[in-house]
Amino acid sequence: MGPILLSRDGRTETAGASIMATLRRRVSLDAPAAEVWKLVGDFTAIGDWHPGTPRPEMRGRSPYNSPGTERVWGAGTGEELVERLVERDDAARRLRYTMPDPPFPITGHEATIEVTERGPESSQVTWTATFDASDDVVEQLDASMGEDVFAVGLDALAARYGRGQAGRIDRGTF
């Protein structure tokens, strides 16, 4: 899923108070929301639209787009990255997932990918993660997760569908 700057061992080395952080990236696209959702809303298909992301191993009961499904990178290596689907809401065009045991020093992780209609031929994709971490970890994850994962994936969607009127990725750390 892109480079991660912190290892599991970094958890105990993190100093400072924990804060609730939100990383958010969004992009406007020249494509109907339903068309974008058909691709982005499939929890199993991230490798089909996010560059450099291999198809993860899927765990759980079929169908794999049901809550509780897990996508796993590095399965069996001792360095697994697991994302667990919490909600897939077709009406809202929203996926929510967590990392139950993240490979960096955060707690309470929850991420959302949402596709919003902006017009008959335009949409916006927003990718957000919230978690508790120290300030220095938030800064590192803004670069590794926000830029190297979220922004790269949204740029790939813009290349596929065309960039909407905003013409750029909106970035935010809160």
C-alpha positions in Angstrom: 0.0 0.0 0.0 2.9 2.3 -0.3 5.8 3.0 2.0 5.1 3.2 5.7 7.6 5.2 7.7 7.1 3.6 11.1 7.5 0.0 12.2 5.6 -2.0 14.8 8.7 -1.5 17.1 8.1 2.3 16.8 5.0 2.0 19.0 6.9 2.0 22.2 9.4 4.7 21.1 6.8 7.4 20.4 6.8 10.3 22.8 4.2 12.9 23.4 0.5 13.0 24.1 -1.9 11.3 21.8 -4.3 13.4 19.8 -7.3 12.5 17.6 -6.1 13.2 14.0 -7.9 13.3 10.7 -6.1 12.9 7.4 -8.3 13.8 4.3 -7.7 13.9 0.6 -10.3 14.6 -2.0 -10.5 14.9 -5.8 -13.2 16.0 -8.2 -13.7 13.8 -11.3 -15.3 14.2 -14.7 -17.3 11.0 -14.3 -20.7 10.1 -12.8 -20.7 9.1 -9.2 -22.3 5.7 -10.0 -19.6 4.8 -12.4 -16.8 5.8 -10.0 -18.5 3.9 -7.2 -18.7 0.8 -9.2 -14.9 0.7 -9.2 -14.0 2.3 -5.8 -16.9 0.7 -3.9 -15.6 -2.8 -4.4 -13.5 -3.5 -1.2 -11.7 -6.4 -3.0 -10.7 -4.3 -6.1 -8.3 -1.7 -4.8 -5.6 -3.3 -6.9 -7.7 -2.5 -10.0 -7.5 1.3 -9.5 -4.7 2.1 -7.1 -1.3 1.9 -8.8 1.4 -0.3 -7.3 -1.1 -2.0 -5.1 -1.3 -5.7 -5.6 -4.5 -7.6 -5.1 -4.7 -8.4 -1.4 -5.6 -11.8 0.0 -9.2 -11.7 1.1 -10.4 -13.3 4.4 -13.9 -13.8 5.7 -17.2 -15.1 4.4 -18.1 -14.6 0.8 -19.3 -12.2 -0.5 -16.2 -10.3 0.3 -17.9 -6.9 0.3 -19.7 -7.8 3.6 -18.8 -6.2 6.9 -16.1 -8.2 8.6 -14.3 -9.0 5.4 -10.5 -8.5 5.6 -8.0 -7.6 2.9 -4.5 -8.6 3.8 -1.2 -7.6 2.3 1.9 -9.6 3.2 -0.2 -12.6 4.3 1.9 -15.2 6.1 5.0 -13.0 6.3 4.8 -11.8 9.8 4.4 -8.2 8.5 0.7 -8.4 7.6 -1.3 -5.3 7.0 -5.0 -6.0 7.6 -7.9 -3.8 6.7 -11.3 -4.9 8.0 -14.5 -3.7 6.2 -16.9 -2.1 8.7 -19.6 -0.8 6.3 -20.3 -0.8 2.6 -23.3 1.5 1.9 -24.3 1.6 -1.8 -26.9 4.3 -1.3 -24.4 6.6 0.4 -21.5 5.3 -1.9 -19.4 4.9 1.2 -16.9 2.3 2.5 -15.7 2.3 6.1 -12.8 0.1 7.2 -10.4 -0.2 10.1 -6.9 -1.5 10.7 -7.3 -3.7 13.8 -3.5 -4.0 14.3 -1.8 -1.2 12.4 1.9 -1.4 11.7 2.6 2.0 13.2 1.9 3.6 16.6 -1.7 4.6 16.3 -5.0 3.5 17.9 -8.6 3.8 16.9 -8.0 3.8 13.2 -11.0 4.2 10.9 -10.9 5.1 7.2 -13.7 6.1 4.8 -13.8 6.3 1.0 -16.9 8.2 -0.2 -18.0 9.1 -3.7 -20.3 12.1 -3.9 -22.3 13.2 -6.9 -21.5 16.8 -8.0 -23.6 16.7 -11.2 -24.8 14.3 -13.8 -21.3 13.8 -15.2 -19.1 14.8 -12.2 -18.3 13.4 -8.8 -15.9 13.9 -5.9 -14.0 11.1 -4.1 -13.0 11.8 -0.5 -10.6 9.5 1.4 -10.4 10.1 5.1 -8.7 8.4 8.1 -9.1 9.2 11.7 -6.9 7.8 14.5 -5.2 8.7 17.8 -1.5 9.3 17.7 1.2 11.7 18.8 1.9 14.9 16.8 5.1 13.5 15.3 3.4 10.3 14.2 0.5 12.3 12.6 3.1 14.3 10.7 4.8 11.2 9.4 1.5 9.5 8.5 0.3 12.6 6.7 3.2 12.0 4.3 3.1 8.2 4.1 -0.6 7.6 4.3 -2.0 10.9 3.1 0.4 11.5 0.2 1.8 8.1 -0.7 -1.4 6.1 -0.4 -4.5 8.4 -0.5 -3.2 11.1 -2.9 -1.6 8.5 -5.2 -4.9 6.6 -5.5 -6.9 9.7 -6.1 -4.5 10.9 -8.7 -4.9 7.5 -10.5 -8.7 8.0 -10.4 -8.2 11.5 -11.9 -6.0 10.0 -14.7 -8.6 7.4 -15.4 -11.8 9.6 -15.4 -10.5 13.1 -15.9 -9.9 15.7 -13.2 -13.0 17.8 -12.3 -13.2 21.5 -12.1 -11.2 21.7 -8.9 -8.2 20.4 -10.9 -6.2 19.3 -7.9 -6.3 17.1 -4.8 -7.5 18.9 -1.7 -5.3 18.0 1.2 -6.0 18.3 4.9 -4.8 17.2 8.3 -6.9 18.1 11.2 
